[in-house]
Amino acid sequence: MQCEKLFYNDSFATTFTAEVVDCFENKDHFAIVLDKTLFYPEGGGQPCDHGVIRFGGNTAEIFDVREKNGVICHYSRTPIEIGTVIDGEIDFERRFDLMQQHTGEHIVSGIVHSLFGYDNVGFHLSEKDMSLDFSGPLTKEDIDRVVDMANDIIIKNQPVTADYPDISKLEYRSKKALEGPVRIVTAGEADVCACCGTHLATTGQVQMVAVKDSMNYKGGTRIFLGCGKRVYADYYAKTAQCLDISHALSAKTDEISSKVNDKIAECESLKAALAAAKDELFSFWVKDVPAGDVGFMAKDGLSSVEIQRLCSKINEKCTTACVVAKQTDGTSKICLFSSVCDTNKVGRAICTALGGKGGGKPGIFQGTFTADGDVETLLKGALND
């Protein structure tokens, strides 16, 4: 039985009455089929509606809605007897947010298509994020121009409509060739597109659009877009972060970027000075290592890079060098350099014995282990095997 899709009649309606025509168990929940519904099923990149179904003093929460072969299944933990007349209510705050994002996507995609001829080849919309993939490259200046034009369309508060016109002579966007009745969504003067989703009544209800980020993607461009309340929420969050940073740096908010760059340069300078000082310290430590076949040293708190640098210095005096450094989390790191032994074989033997693992290229091994043990003795044993 085909379900009547009430969400196409009025995307702003929130409640409806329907009859349960089927209900069957599906894994750890139940699929409820109604003769009509306001719940939009997931599809076309748009998430489904959530909400509740009330019946006989009971409430079934709807956490997912899917359509297959014209049958719309409302998924709930609560079963409902076939023939029951129910009252349904969608989560309109969620619906309105998704309609803001989806309608904003139409405006932006339509403008990109009209300006550059690019197709929207990918659309992902979730409760938190939205991304659009376009088939060609867009510069920052291109994206800024699109956003400005999109917000102009929003300010004009133009109508958004959805109907089934004669498409034989109609120019519209579509990801594939279509036949038969085609639902065409017109978003003001920005877009004419085949679409099965829910949308706002006017472009002004989108409130505003903003691009959070963009990147090159598969020869084209992926942009991360926000619309309406999501833009406001993002603005307030970033403003709070800017204020926190400005207070920490004792800088005005319009000076944050330059102050941060100054701090980064200062940190890089200090890191270079520290690395040079540690290099001198490592040279001082290695003076006490006798030249020979095997050089071993245990020093707590060294990083992986520092262990490798120290091991390399020991290897200049010894054909096989080993450094072990215990970390603050209780684990230990090990590094082996050698020109005469199989470092992977020796290193893995030590790490296996002490509950760890590691690897590397010929002549260099790095690993981590968790147990305490006499590494120097294990090293000599592994070299003699």
N, C-alpha and C positions, 0 to 999 in steps of 0.2 A: 504493500500500500504506500503510495506516495504521500509524504508529509507536506502539509500546506506551510509554506515558509512566510510566516507573518512578519519577519524582520525586513522583508523586501517591501511590505506595504507601508511600514512606519518604523524607521530605525530609532525613533525616540520613544516608542512605546516600551513600557517596563513590565506590565502584567498582562496575563492572558489566561483563558480557561480552555482546557483540552481534555481529551479522553485517552486513557492508556490503551493502546492496541496490542502491545506485546511487552513482555518483560522477561529477560532470561539472564541466567548467571554467566558471568564472563570473568574467569580467574577468581580474584578475591573481591569482585564487586558485581554490580548488576547493570545491564543495559536496558534502559526504559525507552520505548518507542511510543510517540504520541501521534495523534491524527493531525495536529498542527502545533507549531512552536514559534516562540520569539527567540529561542536560543540559537545563535549563529554557530554552525559547526566549523571547526578549523579547516582552512583552505585558502589557497591563493596567497600564501604568505602571512595571512591574518590569523591570530590565535582565536580560539573559540570563546564564547561567553561562559561565565560562571553564574551561579545563582541558586535558587531553591525551588522545590516543588512541594506544595502543601496539599494534604489530603486527609480528611477525617481526623483532624486534630494532630496529625503527624507531619513531620518535615523531612524531606530528603534533600540533602545538599548535592548539587550538580557540580562536579569538579572537572568534567571533560565532556565535550560534545564532538562526535564524528559523523560523517556522512559516507555511506557506501551504497552504490546502486540506487540512489534516491531515498534510502532509508536513513533517517537521522536518529542516532543513538545517544541518549543522555545517560552518562555514567554516574552512578551513585553507589554508596555502601548500603542503601536501603531499598529493598524490593517493593514494588507496588502491584497490586492485583490487577489483571487485565479487566477492562471495563470501568475502572475507577475514574471518576471525573476529578480533575486536579486543577489547582490554581498555581500558575507558575510566575516567578518573578526573577528577572535577570539582575545582576549586579551592574547597575547603570553607570556607576563611577568608572568601572573597568571598561564598559562598552564605549562610553564617551571618550575616554583616553585613547582607546584603540582607533576610534573613528577620527579623532584629531590627527593621529599619526598617519593613518591611511589616506585621509584626504590631503594632508600636507605632502605626502609622497606623490600623489597624483599631480599636484601643482608643480612640484620641483621636477619630476620626471617629464612632464609635458613641456616645461620651459627648456630643459636640456635638449629634448628632442627637436623643438622648433629652432633653437639657436645653433645646435651643432649636428643634428641629425643622428645622434646616438640613441640606441635602444637601452631601456632598462632590462638587463639580462639577469638580474638577481635582486630579490627583495626578501629581507628577513625582518620580522617584527616580533618582539617579545614584550613582556611586561616592563622591561627596563630599557631595552635598546632597539634601535632601528638602523639598518644599513641598506644602501642602494648600490647596486653594481651597474656601471654604465660601460658601453662597448667601446669607448674611446677615451683618450687622455683629456683631463681637465686640469688647468693650472689653478693656483690659488685665486688669481684674478678672475678666471672664468667662474669659479664657484661663488666668489663674492658677488659677481654680477647676477648669477642665478638667484642667490638668496635675496638680494635687493628686489629683483623683479617679483619673486614669490611673495614677499611681504607687501609689495604694492598691490598685488592681486587680493591679498587678504584684507588690506585696508579698504579696498573697493567693495568688499562684502557682496561679491557676485554669487548668483545661485549655483548650487550643485544639484544636478538632476541625474536620475537613472531611469532609462526606459528601453524599449525594444524597437528601435526604428528600422526602416529599410536600409540595410548596410551596403546595398549593391553600388551606390554612388557616394558613400560616406567615407571620408578619410578619418581613420582612427588608429590608435596604437594597439597592437596585440602581439603577444609573443609567438603566436602560431596562427595558421590559417583557420578560419572558423566558418561553419555552415549553419543554416537554420536560424532560429531566433537567437539573437546575441544581445546580451544586456550591455548597454553602452552608458558609461558614466561620463558626464560633462562637468568639469570643475572650472566654472567661470570661463574666462577666455584663455585659460592656461592649458587645458587638456581635454581630449576626447579619447576615451580608452575603453576597451572591452574589460569588464571587471565584475566579479560576483560577490564583492565584499560589501560591508556596510559603510556609509559615509554620512558626513554632516549635511545640513540643509543649505548652508552658505559658506563661502570661503572665509568670511569673517570669524566664524566659529572656530577656525583653526588657531586664531589669536596671533600666532607668530611662528616662524620657522627659524632654526639656527643649525649650522653645521658644526658639530663638535670636533670632527677630525676627518682626514681623508688620506688615502694611500693609493699607490699604483697597484693594480690587481688584474692579473691575467691579460695584460695588454691594454686594459682600460683603467677605470677609476672606481674605487669604492669610497663612498662618503657615509659618515655616521651622522644621521639627522635626528633632530629633536623638534617636537612641535608642542604648542600650547603650554599646559601646566608643566610638562617635562622641562621646557626651556626655563621657566621661572624657578623650578626646583634646582636645576643645574646652576643658574645664576646665583641663587642664594648660597648654595654650597660652596661655589668657587669664591664668592665674595668673602665668606667666613674664613676660608683658607688663606686668601690674600691678606686679610686683616691679621690673622695669626702670624703669618710670615713677616708682615711689615712690623709688627710689634717685636718679634724675635730679632729682626735685623735693625731695629730702631730707624726704620726708613719709611717714607711716605709710600702709599700704594703705587703711585706712578713711578717710583724709583726701584721697585722690587727687582725687575729684570736685571738692571745694571748692578745692583747690590749682590744679587745671587751670582752673577758672572764674576764679580770681584772675589766672592767667597770661594767659588770653584777654582779660580786661578790661584788663590792663596793656598787652598788645600793641595792642589797639584804641586805647587812649589814646596810645601812642607813634606809631601809624600816623597818627592825627589830627594830632598835633603835627608829625610829619614832613611831612605834606601841607601844613599851613599854612606851614611853613618853606620848602618848595619853591615854594609859591605866591608867597611874597615874593621868592624867588630868581628865579623866572620874570619877575616884574614888573621886577626889577633888570636882567635881560638885555634885556628888550623896550625899555627906555629908550634903548638904542643903535640900535634899528631906526628908520630914518627913515620918517616917514609918507609914503604914496604908493600907487602901484598894486600893487606886489608886494613882500612881505616874506619873506625867506628866512633860515633858521637851521639849522645843523647842530650837534647836541649828542649825544655818545655816551652810551649806557647808559640812556636814558630808556625807561620802559615805554610801552605803547600809550596808557594813560590819561594819563600825564604828557605825552606828545607831543601829545595832543589838547588838553589844558589850555593848553600853551604856544602851540600854533597858534591857539587861540581868542583869546589875549591879543594876538598879533601881528595877528590879523584886526580887532581894535578900532582899529588904526592904519592898516592896509592893506586894500584891497578884496580882494586875494588873498594868502593866507598859506600858507607851506609850511615844514614842519619835517621834518628827516631825522635819525634816530638809529641809529648802528651798534650792534649787539648783541654780546654776548660770544661767541656761536656763529658770528660772521662775517657773518650776514645784517644787513640794514638795514631799518628801519621808516620809512614815510613817511606824512605826514598833510597834507591840503590842505583849507583853508577858503576859500570864495569866494562872493561875492554877485553876481558879474558873469560868471563863466565856467562851463563844464560841467566840474565837478570830476572826474566819472567818466571823461570823455574824456581830460582832461589827465593824470590820475593813471595811467590804464591805459597811456597812451603812454609815460610815464616808466618804469613797472614793466616793460613789455614790452621796452623797450630794454635793461633791466638784468637780465633773466631772472627777473622776478617777476610778481606778480598782486595784485589787490585789488578793492575796490568800496566802495559806500556809498550813502547817500541823497543827494538833491540838495543841493548846497552843502557836503558833507563827504565826503572820500575818505580811506580808510586802506588801506595795502598793505604788502607785504614784497618785497624783491628781494635777490639774492645777489651780483651783480657790482658791482665798483667803477666809479664813473663820476662825471662832473661833473653832478650833479643840478640845480644852479642853471641851467646852460646848457641842459640838456634841458627844464627848466621854462619858460624864456623861449621856446625854440623851439616847444614845444607850445602855449603861449598865443598865439603868432603864427600858428599854422596855421589 
